[in-house]
Amino acid sequence: MDVVSPCICGRVRRASRTLSRLYDEALTDVGLNINQFAVLRTLARLGPSRLGDLAEATLHEKSALWRTLQPLIRQGWVVAEATPGARGQTLGLTPGGVQKLADALPHWTTAQTRVAALLGPREAALIDLLSELEINA
């Protein structure tokens, strides 16, 4: 049993929690966390989407994504509408959600700039490596 070699998964999970805290702190003034921001941003990019399609785009489990969406729906930033003739609902940004995303973008950009500065010239290589992992795993 090898207990001294670094665990890649453990290291990535710790780094993910560290990054999430950094982005959450940046977004706190607009009342969002990084998961909520990512959902709003993805809906803005995709347009109205079914839960399964949004879950696939964000690599969330549907139930976890639904829990993330609940406060966004309650705040009126996302609307969930029944799709005539189909099962499930279509999710989309409301005008308030578009505004919330616009309000959050400068805060996200601040966090993004901070992380880019921490990573320096290794940023592009890290993004490429993580993208490869997502695609090939």
WOKA-V692479 format. One record per residue. N is the residue number from 0. RES is the residue in three letters. OMEGA is omega in degrees with one decimal (999 if undefined). D_LAST is the distance of its C-alpha to the last C-alpha in Angstrom with 2 decimals. Layout:
# WOKA-V692479
N;RES;OMEGA;D_LAST / N;RES;OMEGA;D_LAST
This chain:
# WOKA-V692479
0;MET;-178.0;24.53 / 1;ASP;-179.0;23.20 / 2;VAL;-179.4;24.02 / 3;VAL;178.3;24.56 / 4;SER;179.0;21.32 / 5;PRO;176.5;19.42 / 6;CYS;-178.2;16.48 / 7;ILE;-178.7;13.64 / 8;CYS;179.3;12.62 / 9;GLY;-179.6;16.35 / 10;ARG;179.7;16.98 / 11;VAL;178.8;14.45 / 12;ARG;177.9;15.87 / 13;ARG;177.8;19.35 / 14;ALA;179.2;18.82 / 15;SER;178.5;17.53 / 16;ARG;178.1;20.67 / 17;THR;178.9;22.82 / 18;LEU;179.2;21.70 / 19;SER;178.1;22.13 / 20;ARG;-179.5;25.61 / 21;LEU;179.7;26.51 / 22;TYR;178.1;25.64 / 23;ASP;178.5;27.25 / 24;GLU;-179.8;30.36 / 25;ALA;-175.8;30.57 / 26;LEU;-174.2;30.33 / 27;THR;-178.8;32.67 / 28;ASP;178.3;35.74 / 29;VAL;174.2;34.51 / 30;GLY;177.9;33.57 / 31;LEU;166.2;29.81 / 32;ASN;-173.9;26.81 / 33;ILE;177.8;23.64 / 34;ASN;179.1;21.87 / 35;GLN;178.0;24.94 / 36;PHE;-178.8;25.17 / 37;ALA;178.6;21.62 / 38;VAL;178.0;22.49 / 39;LEU;-178.8;25.80 / 40;ARG;179.9;24.34 / 41;THR;176.6;21.79 / 42;LEU;177.6;24.70 / 43;ALA;-178.8;26.84 / 44;ARG;-175.3;24.42 / 45;LEU;-169.7;23.73 / 46;GLY;-178.2;27.16 / 47;PRO;-173.2;27.98 / 48;SER;172.4;24.98 / 49;ARG;-176.4;24.50 / 50;LEU;-178.8;22.71 / 51;GLY;179.0;19.87 / 52;ASP;178.5;19.35 / 53;LEU;178.1;19.58 / 54;ALA;178.2;17.12 / 55;GLU;-178.6;14.55 / 56;ALA;-177.2;15.46 / 57;THR;-177.3;15.30 / 58;LEU;175.0;12.32 / 59;HIS;163.7;15.12 / 60;GLU;-176.6;16.29 / 61;LYS;-178.0;19.47 / 62;SER;177.7;21.81 / 63;ALA;178.4;20.65 / 64;LEU;179.9;20.90 / 65;TRP;177.4;24.31 / 66;ARG;177.7;25.48 / 67;THR;-177.9;24.58 / 68;LEU;-173.3;26.48 / 69;GLN;178.9;29.58 / 70;PRO;179.0;31.24 / 71;LEU;176.7;30.54 / 72;ILE;179.7;32.28 / 73;ARG;180.0;35.10 / 74;GLN;179.7;35.71 / 75;GLY;-179.4;35.99 / 76;TRP;176.9;33.19 / 77;VAL;176.1;31.12 / 78;VAL;175.2;32.75 / 79;ALA;-176.3;31.52 / 80;GLU;175.5;33.63 / 81;ALA;178.6;33.98 / 82;THR;-178.7;33.14 / 83;PRO;176.6;36.17 / 84;GLY;-179.3;35.53 / 85;ALA;174.9;31.92 / 86;ARG;175.3;30.32 / 87;GLY;-175.5;28.96 / 88;GLN;172.4;29.61 / 89;THR;-179.2;28.93 / 90;LEU;178.4;28.12 / 91;GLY;175.9;29.51 / 92;LEU;170.8;30.90 / 93;THR;173.4;34.61 / 94;PRO;176.4;36.84 / 95;GLY;177.3;36.70 / 96;GLY;176.3;32.90 / 97;VAL;179.1;33.12 / 98;GLN;179.2;35.68 / 99;LYS;178.0;33.68 / 100;LEU;178.0;30.73 / 101;ALA;178.2;33.28 / 102;ASP;-176.3;34.79 / 103;ALA;-174.5;31.48 / 104;LEU;178.7;30.28 / 105;PRO;178.9;32.65 / 106;HIS;176.5;31.55 / 107;TRP;179.9;27.85 / 108;THR;176.9;28.87 / 109;THR;178.4;30.70 / 110;ALA;-179.5;27.68 / 111;GLN;179.4;25.52 / 112;THR;179.0;28.31 / 113;ARG;179.7;28.58 / 114;VAL;178.3;24.93 / 115;ALA;178.6;25.19 / 116;ALA;178.1;28.34 / 117;LEU;-177.5;26.79 / 118;LEU;-179.6;23.98 / 119;GLY;-175.5;26.43 / 120;PRO;179.8;25.45 / 121;ARG;-176.4;22.00 / 122;GLU;-176.9;20.94 / 123;ALA;179.7;19.77 / 124;ALA;179.2;17.80 / 125;LEU;179.2;16.04 / 126;ILE;177.6;15.26 / 127;ASP;-179.3;13.96 / 128;LEU;179.3;11.73 / 129;LEU;176.6;10.37 / 130;SER;177.5;10.04 / 131;GLU;179.4;8.13 / 132;LEU;178.2;5.55 / 133;GLU;-175.7;5.79 / 134;ILE;-170.2;5.97 / 135;ASN;-176.6;3.80 / 136;ALA;999;0.00
